[in-house]
Amino acid sequence: MGRSHVRIVEDGSIARATAFDHVAVAGRLKNGAIASVQFRGAASRGDNLRWEINGSLGDLVLTSSNGNLQVADVHLAGGRGTATTVNSIPMATLPEVSAAPAAGLGANTFRLYEALALDLRRGTASVPDFCDALARHKLLAAIEEAIKSGTKQLIQSGQ
């Protein structure tokens, strides 16, 4: 689990830790690609969020100084072909949502909730929804079971 106790920022008191603060997962995706993911709860002096997707046609790198993707301002870079480095790639914006707040802590969450509200009104599906959230929770439950049991877990398609 990592730390057995944590300090509560608001009052300095100490509480027992009940959640993992460092998780490493390796597995094979449905298409046969190998994936490895590492998540840690502590802040880093470097990127606090770094996703790299490396493939035979190129590389994508998503970074942020904030490790909490829901509220992070992210930067996307990529390279392909004969490129030896990655270069900045402009991020797509969600259509028909307000521009405020454009950046900063929570701006990403604001834009997603606004787009979700638009989806609910129109019956469209442009952003992750509660079914996506359920699938992520099932994945986290499988990871937790793998940790407890020490055995590989199979995630069925659609979960």
C-alpha positions as CSV (number, residue, x, y, z in Angstrom):
1,M,0.0,0.0,0.0
2,G,2.9,2.4,0.6
3,R,2.4,4.8,3.5
4,S,0.5,3.4,6.5
5,H,-0.5,6.9,7.7
6,V,-1.1,10.3,6.1
7,R,-1.2,13.8,7.4
8,I,-4.5,15.8,7.0
9,V,-3.5,19.1,5.4
10,E,-6.3,21.1,7.0
11,D,-5.5,20.4,10.6
12,G,-2.2,18.5,10.7
13,S,-3.8,15.4,12.3
14,I,-2.7,11.9,11.3
15,A,-5.1,9.3,9.8
16,R,-4.6,5.7,8.8
17,A,-4.1,5.3,5.0
18,T,-6.8,3.1,3.4
19,A,-6.0,3.5,-0.3
20,F,-3.0,2.6,-2.4
21,D,-0.7,5.5,-3.2
22,H,1.5,3.7,-5.8
23,V,0.2,1.2,-8.3
24,A,2.0,-0.6,-11.2
25,V,0.0,-2.6,-13.7
26,A,1.2,-4.6,-16.7
27,G,-1.0,-6.4,-19.2
28,R,-1.9,-7.3,-22.7
29,L,-4.6,-5.2,-24.5
30,K,-7.4,-6.7,-26.6
31,N,-5.5,-6.0,-29.8
32,G,-2.4,-7.8,-28.4
33,A,-0.4,-4.6,-27.5
34,I,1.5,-4.7,-24.2
35,A,0.7,-1.9,-21.7
36,S,2.4,-0.9,-18.5
37,V,1.0,1.8,-16.2
38,Q,2.4,3.3,-13.1
39,F,0.5,5.7,-10.8
40,R,1.8,7.3,-7.7
41,G,0.2,9.6,-5.2
42,A,3.1,11.8,-4.3
43,A,4.2,14.9,-6.2
44,S,7.2,14.7,-8.5
45,R,9.9,17.3,-9.2
46,G,9.3,16.4,-12.9
47,D,6.1,15.7,-14.8
48,N,3.4,14.6,-12.3
49,L,1.4,13.1,-15.2
50,R,3.2,11.4,-18.1
51,W,1.6,9.1,-20.6
52,E,3.7,7.7,-23.4
53,I,2.2,5.7,-26.2
54,N,4.9,4.1,-28.3
55,G,4.1,2.3,-31.5
56,S,5.6,1.2,-34.7
57,L,4.3,4.3,-36.5
58,G,5.2,6.9,-33.9
59,D,5.0,8.1,-30.3
60,L,2.6,10.3,-28.3
61,V,3.5,11.9,-25.0
62,L,0.9,13.6,-22.8
63,T,2.3,15.5,-19.8
64,S,1.1,17.8,-17.0
65,S,2.6,19.4,-13.9
66,N,-0.6,18.1,-12.1
67,G,-0.9,14.4,-11.7
68,N,-4.7,14.4,-11.4
69,L,-5.9,14.1,-15.0
70,Q,-9.5,15.3,-14.2
71,V,-8.2,18.8,-13.3
72,A,-4.9,18.9,-15.2
73,D,-3.9,21.3,-18.0
74,V,-2.2,18.8,-20.3
75,H,0.3,19.1,-23.1
76,L,0.4,16.7,-26.0
77,A,3.5,16.0,-28.1
78,G,4.2,13.5,-30.8
79,G,6.5,12.2,-33.5
80,R,6.4,9.8,-36.3
81,G,8.3,8.5,-39.3
82,T,11.9,9.7,-39.3
83,A,11.5,12.2,-36.4
84,T,14.0,11.8,-33.6
85,T,12.0,13.9,-31.1
86,V,8.4,14.7,-30.2
87,N,6.9,18.1,-31.0
88,S,3.9,19.9,-29.6
89,I,0.5,18.9,-31.0
90,P,-2.5,21.3,-30.7
91,M,-5.2,19.8,-28.5
92,A,-8.8,19.5,-29.9
93,T,-11.4,21.6,-28.1
94,L,-14.8,20.4,-27.2
95,P,-17.4,21.9,-29.5
96,E,-20.1,24.4,-28.4
97,V,-19.0,24.8,-24.8
98,S,-18.1,28.1,-23.2
99,A,-14.5,29.3,-23.2
100,A,-14.4,30.1,-19.4
101,P,-12.4,29.0,-17.6
102,A,-10.0,28.3,-20.4
103,A,-7.1,27.0,-18.2
104,G,-6.1,26.3,-14.6
105,L,-7.1,23.9,-11.9
106,G,-10.5,22.4,-12.7
107,A,-10.9,23.9,-16.2
108,N,-10.8,20.5,-17.8
109,T,-13.5,19.2,-15.4
110,F,-15.6,22.2,-16.1
111,R,-15.4,21.7,-19.8
112,L,-16.2,18.0,-19.5
113,Y,-19.2,18.5,-17.3
114,E,-20.5,21.2,-19.6
115,A,-20.1,18.9,-22.6
116,L,-21.8,16.0,-20.7
117,A,-24.7,18.3,-20.0
118,L,-24.9,19.1,-23.7
119,D,-24.8,15.4,-24.5
120,L,-27.6,14.6,-22.0
121,R,-29.8,17.4,-23.6
122,R,-29.1,16.2,-27.2
123,G,-28.9,12.5,-26.7
124,T,-25.3,12.4,-28.0
125,A,-22.2,10.9,-26.6
126,S,-19.1,13.0,-27.2
127,V,-17.5,12.7,-23.7
128,P,-17.0,9.8,-21.2
129,D,-20.2,9.0,-19.4
130,F,-21.3,6.9,-16.4
131,C,-20.9,3.6,-18.4
132,D,-17.2,4.6,-18.9
133,A,-16.9,5.4,-15.2
134,L,-18.4,1.9,-14.4
135,A,-15.9,0.3,-16.7
136,R,-13.0,2.1,-15.0
137,H,-14.3,1.0,-11.6
138,K,-14.4,-2.6,-12.7
139,L,-10.9,-2.3,-14.0
140,L,-9.8,-0.9,-10.6
141,A,-11.6,-3.7,-8.8
142,A,-9.7,-6.3,-11.0
143,I,-6.4,-4.6,-10.2
144,E,-7.2,-4.7,-6.5
145,E,-8.2,-8.4,-6.7
146,A,-4.9,-9.1,-8.5
147,I,-3.0,-7.4,-5.7
148,K,-4.9,-9.4,-3.0
149,S,-4.8,-12.8,-4.8
150,G,-1.5,-12.5,-6.6
151,T,-3.1,-13.9,-9.7
152,K,-3.6,-12.4,-13.2
153,Q,-7.1,-11.0,-13.8
154,L,-8.9,-11.2,-17.1
155,I,-11.0,-8.2,-18.0
156,Q,-13.8,-9.1,-20.5
157,S,-14.5,-6.9,-23.5
158,G,-17.1,-4.3,-22.6
159,Q,-16.2,-4.1,-19.0
